[in-house]
Amino acid sequence: MAFPAVRAMKAGRPDLKLTIFGPEKLRDLWEAQPEVSLYIGKSDQEGVLAVARKIKASGIHFDAGVLLTNSTRSTLELWLAGIPRLVGFKGSLRSKMLHQIIQEPKAQKEPLHHTLRYLHIAQSIGATLKKSPSAPLGSPVTASSADTKSLRIGICAGAEYGQAKRWPLDRFAEVIRQVSLQHPEIEWVFFGAPGEAAMGTQLSALVGTIKHTNLVGKTKLAELIVQLRTCQLLVTNDTGTMHLACAENLPTVSIFGSTCPISTGPLGDHHTVIQHPVPCSPCFERECPFGHYDCMTKVTPEVVTAAVLKRLAVG
């Protein structure tokens, strides 16, 4: 979701040397972006002072630090690293460390998508937005533009955040069965995090002899990017893989439950979001407080199958 803002900043100042600071696990993703000069990663085990020392040890003279998120800790890390100018939203408990506070976008009836919030920061520091942020950054991969004899659809049935974001596994299997009846040429590719390997094995057993490749827990981030680029569609929960697919302009059918697609869903008309409305959603809980997961279990395989078939027909 930060890609459009970073690209806007670089487009406005082509001479800009951009260093991205974030979790070590995202290094491959950011280093693959041509706008990025350097990536500084941090692990969950590193303390604030250790991270600040790491930034200093890079030997780079930073003129400014642009904070897209409202994280007080990240602000403190950059402040302790001695970066002379810090820019971002007021956030919580960090306003005294910021040298330039960006005014929040005007209040709207619905939450503003994170991508638009980040673009607002970029625009506030001088970047010119030349196109609609909801438009794809390139031409999306489509079924019609690919060799239909090698049509590949990705499945991301996990979600590291928690059970509340996971559509039941047997329903993913049912979608695969129903779609394959009309498109037997499809090869299904399963994606997931290292800790979800058992899930991949279970899904593989559920679909049986339907043509598929189980890559759950078997790819690093750089390899995942390569694999996503071979697909024409991704069917997914609200996951990091969904956001990665969006960044790669890969069309998605995305199932949301406890989270809010208005704030963090995929942008663009080549994505389909499916969500069953319930009064308690979005709750952003890892586990359903009521134990029944209505927001997910009331999404039927037939609804998702219809969305996949429509997406394939549109191309």
Secondary structure as UniProt FT lines:
FT   HELIX           3..12
FT   TURN            14..15
FT   STRAND          18..23
FT   HELIX           24..26
FT   HELIX           27..31
FT   TURN            34..35
FT   STRAND          36..42
FT   TURN            44..45
FT   HELIX           48..57
FT   STRAND          65..67
FT   HELIX           72..80
FT   TURN            81..82
FT   STRAND          86..89
FT   TURN            91..93
FT   HELIX           95..97
FT   STRAND          100..102
FT   HELIX           114..124
FT   TURN            125..126
FT   TURN            133..134
FT   TURN            143..145
FT   HELIX           148..150
FT   STRAND          152..156
FT   TURN            160..161
FT   HELIX           163..165
FT   HELIX           169..182
FT   TURN            184..185
FT   STRAND          187..191
FT   HELIX           194..196
FT   HELIX           197..207
FT   TURN            208..209
FT   STRAND          212..214
FT   TURN            216..217
FT   HELIX           221..228
FT   TURN            229..230
FT   STRAND          233..237
FT   HELIX           240..247
FT   TURN            248..249
FT   STRAND          252..256
FT   HELIX           261..264
FT   TURN            269..270
FT   STRAND          271..275
FT   TURN            279..280
FT   TURN            289..290
FT   HELIX           294..297
FT   HELIX           301..314
//
